[in-house]
Amino acid sequence: MSDVSQTNYTSPAKGATVITPSNNELPRAIRMLTVGTAGIVAFTGVDGVDYTTASLPPGNYPMAAIRILPATTAGTLTGWF
């Protein structure tokens, strides 16, 4: 897992990945999530704590996450690192 605490958040993202919610750790920690279809996002932060958002409309959301969990109802997800 990447250490996002060392990430320069004022610089552009270095890459992106399509995300399918699962209990598996992402190949790299993400620093932003693009939501294409409204819904909740359940995720594990880089601190190891699980979080669940309220329903989010489509948009971009800064978050440092290592997992996007199966309880997520939002769709068309892209993670940026």
N, C-alpha and C positions, 0 to 999 in steps of 0.2 A: 504494500500500500504506500502511496506517495504521502509525504508529510506536507499537507496543505498549510501548516502553520508557517512554512517558509515561502509561501506563494506571494508574489507581488500582485495584489489585486487591482492595481492601477494599470497593469499591462494587459494586452489582449490575451484571450485564452490561447493555449498552445495546441488544443485539439478537442475533438468531440466524439461522443459515442452514443449510439441508440441504446436506450435502456428498456429492458423488460424486467418488471418487478420480480424479485425472488429473494430468498434468504441467503443467497451467495454474495460474497463480497465483490464489489466492482473491481475491474482490473486496475483502476486508478481511482483515487479519491476525486470527487468532483467539487467544483467551487461554485457552479451555477447549474440550475435545472431549467430547461425550457419545457413548459407544459403546453401541449397542443389542444387537448380536450379537457374541459373543466372536471375537477374532482379533488378528492383529498390525496395528499402525499404522505405516506408513512415511510420514515427513513431512519437509518442509524447514522448519527453524527460521528465525526472523527473522534469525539470524546467517548464513543462506545455506548452512548445513551440513545434509546429509541424515542422518536418524536412523531407526532401526527399533526398535520396542519388542519385548519378548517378547509372547507371547499375553496379551491383556488380557481380563478378564471384563467383562460389561456394567457401565457406571458412568460417572462423570465424571472427566476427567483434565486437570489444568492443563497447558497447553503454549502457547507462543507460536509459531505456525506460519503460514507463508505458502502452503504447498501440502500437500495430503494425496495422496500418490503412489499410482499404480496397483498397486504391490506390496501395498497394504493388503488384508488379508483380513477385517478386522472390518467389520461392516455396521450399517446404520441409524445413520448418523453425523450429528450436529448440531454445528456450530461456533458458539461464543459469542464475541462481541466487545464 
